[in-house]
Amino acid sequence: SPESAMESDLAQLRDIHTVEEFLGTLRHTCDISLTSDFWTVTLPNDLATSSPRSPSLFAYHAALVLLDARVLFSKNRVADLLDPAIHASRSRVERHHLFPKGFLARQGITATREINQIANYALVEWGDNVSISDQAPADYLPDLKRRFSPAELSCLYKWHALPADWEQLRYWEFLERRRELMAEVIAEGYAVLADDAT
């Protein structure tokens, strides 16, 4: 249960009195918890959810901020558009279905849990979200890609965990592959965070 996990965590800190001891314990806990299996098996499986409050999704968004990523198909930084200090009548960035709901419905995929998978969402500016509407990825992607050089597009694909030619993949294959790539982005963000702590 969460209570016993918290009690166990607090027990590890009981005899710690210095910053160095605390950081050493924290590093040790991370080292034994965040194994290669965590990054390649556990985390991708944790991303197989439609929960908008998933800790794994929050970790992915935090990684995008740590990596100074741009919003998908935009020159603007994720950190800038997610800044809570910026107030607007409409959010400047929205979660967009990479495989839109209407498109999936035409493929016979109608269950909300299947459509709203974390791996089917990406952060885009609201104007792009509106223009994409319910088009197939193969139909809306060419216009968006033309805005960027191949090098810029490669960075966007890496940050947003998009496999090459993702728009041609079957939906279930796309979700599985993207979860693996999202876990890699989270791992890269964690590495930045861990490097800053040393």
C-alpha positions in Angstrom: 0.0 0.0 0.0 1.1 3.6 -0.4 1.2 4.0 3.4 3.6 1.1 3.9 5.8 2.3 1.0 6.0 5.7 2.6 6.8 4.3 6.0 9.6 2.2 4.4 11.0 5.3 2.6 10.9 7.4 5.8 12.6 4.6 7.8 15.6 4.8 5.4 15.9 8.5 6.4 15.7 8.0 10.1 19.4 8.1 10.9 20.4 10.6 8.3 21.7 14.0 9.6 23.6 15.6 6.7 22.9 16.7 3.2 25.6 14.3 1.9 24.0 11.4 3.7 20.6 12.3 2.3 21.9 12.6 -1.2 23.8 9.3 -0.9 20.7 7.5 0.2 18.7 9.1 -2.5 21.3 8.1 -5.2 21.4 4.5 -3.8 17.6 4.2 -3.9 17.5 5.5 -7.5 20.3 3.2 -8.6 18.6 0.0 -7.3 15.1 1.1 -8.5 15.9 2.6 -11.9 17.5 -0.5 -13.5 17.7 -1.1 -17.3 14.5 -3.3 -16.9 12.7 -0.3 -15.4 13.5 1.9 -18.4 12.9 -0.8 -21.1 10.0 -2.8 -19.6 8.4 -1.3 -16.5 8.1 2.3 -17.7 6.8 1.5 -21.2 4.1 -0.7 -19.5 3.3 2.2 -17.1 2.7 4.4 -20.1 0.0 1.9 -21.4 -2.8 3.9 -19.8 -5.3 6.6 -20.7 -5.1 8.3 -17.3 -4.4 12.0 -17.8 -3.0 12.1 -14.3 -0.5 9.3 -14.8 2.9 9.9 -13.0 4.6 8.6 -16.1 2.9 11.2 -18.3 4.0 13.9 -15.8 7.6 12.5 -16.0 7.5 12.7 -19.8 6.3 16.3 -19.8 9.0 17.1 -17.1 11.6 15.5 -19.4 10.5 17.6 -22.3 11.1 20.7 -20.1 14.5 19.5 -18.9 15.6 18.7 -22.5 14.5 22.2 -23.6 12.2 20.5 -26.2 10.0 22.4 -28.6 6.3 21.8 -28.9 5.5 19.3 -31.7 5.5 21.1 -35.1 6.4 24.4 -33.4 9.4 26.7 -32.8 8.1 27.4 -29.2 9.5 25.7 -26.2 7.4 23.3 -24.1 8.6 25.1 -21.0 7.3 28.4 -22.3 3.9 27.2 -23.3 3.3 25.2 -20.2 4.3 28.2 -17.9 1.5 28.6 -15.4 2.2 32.3 -15.1 1.0 32.9 -18.7 -2.8 33.4 -18.7 -4.8 33.3 -21.9 -8.4 32.8 -22.8 -7.4 29.5 -24.5 -4.4 27.4 -23.6 -1.5 28.0 -26.0 -0.7 24.3 -26.0 -3.1 21.4 -26.1 -2.9 17.6 -26.0 -3.5 16.4 -29.5 -4.5 12.9 -30.6 -1.8 11.9 -33.1 -4.3 9.4 -34.5 -7.4 11.6 -34.2 -10.6 10.3 -32.7 -12.7 10.6 -35.9 -10.0 8.8 -37.9 -9.8 6.0 -35.3 -13.6 5.7 -35.3 -13.5 5.1 -39.0 -11.0 2.3 -38.3 -13.5 0.7 -35.8 -11.6 1.9 -32.7 -14.2 3.7 -30.5 -13.4 2.8 -26.9 -12.3 5.9 -25.0 -9.6 4.0 -23.2 -8.1 2.9 -26.5 -8.4 6.3 -28.2 -7.0 8.3 -25.2 -3.9 6.3 -24.7 -1.0 8.5 -23.4 1.0 7.4 -26.4 -1.6 8.8 -28.7 -1.2 12.3 -27.3 1.4 15.0 -28.1 1.6 18.6 -27.1 0.8 20.9 -30.0 -0.2 24.6 -30.3 -4.0 25.0 -30.3 -4.0 26.3 -33.9 -2.4 23.2 -35.2 -4.8 21.0 -33.2 -7.8 22.8 -34.8 -6.4 22.5 -38.3 -5.5 18.8 -37.9 -9.1 18.0 -36.9 -10.0 14.3 -37.7 -7.6 13.8 -40.6 -5.5 10.7 -41.0 -1.9 11.2 -39.8 -0.7 10.5 -43.4 -2.9 13.3 -44.6 -2.1 16.1 -42.1 1.6 15.3 -41.6 3.1 16.5 -44.9 1.9 20.1 -44.5 3.3 20.3 -40.9 6.6 18.7 -41.9 7.2 21.3 -44.6 7.7 23.9 -41.9 11.0 22.4 -40.7 14.4 21.4 -42.1 15.3 17.7 -41.8 17.5 18.4 -38.8 14.7 20.3 -37.0 12.2 17.6 -37.8 14.6 14.9 -36.5 14.8 16.8 -33.1 11.1 17.1 -32.9 10.6 13.4 -33.6 13.2 12.5 -31.0 11.7 14.8 -28.3 8.1 13.7 -29.1 9.1 10.0 -29.3 7.8 9.5 -32.9 9.2 6.6 -34.8 10.3 7.1 -38.4 7.3 6.9 -40.8 4.9 6.6 -37.7 2.0 7.9 -39.8 2.1 4.6 -41.8 2.1 2.3 -38.8 -1.0 0.5 -37.6 -2.4 2.1 -34.5 -1.5 -0.6 -32.0 2.1 -0.9 -33.4 2.5 2.8 -33.2 1.4 2.9 -29.5 3.8 0.2 -28.5 6.8 1.7 -30.3 6.0 5.2 -29.1 5.8 4.1 -25.4 9.3 2.7 -25.8 10.6 5.9 -27.2 8.8 8.0 -24.6 10.6 5.9 -21.9 13.9 6.8 -23.6 13.0 10.5 -23.5 12.1 10.2 -19.8 15.4 8.4 -19.2 17.3 11.2 -21.0 15.5 13.8 -18.9 16.3 11.9 -15.7 20.0 11.8 -16.7 20.0 15.6 -17.1 18.4 15.9 -13.6 20.8 13.4 -12.1 23.8 15.2 -13.7 22.6 18.5 -12.2 22.4 17.0 -8.8 26.1 15.9 -8.7 
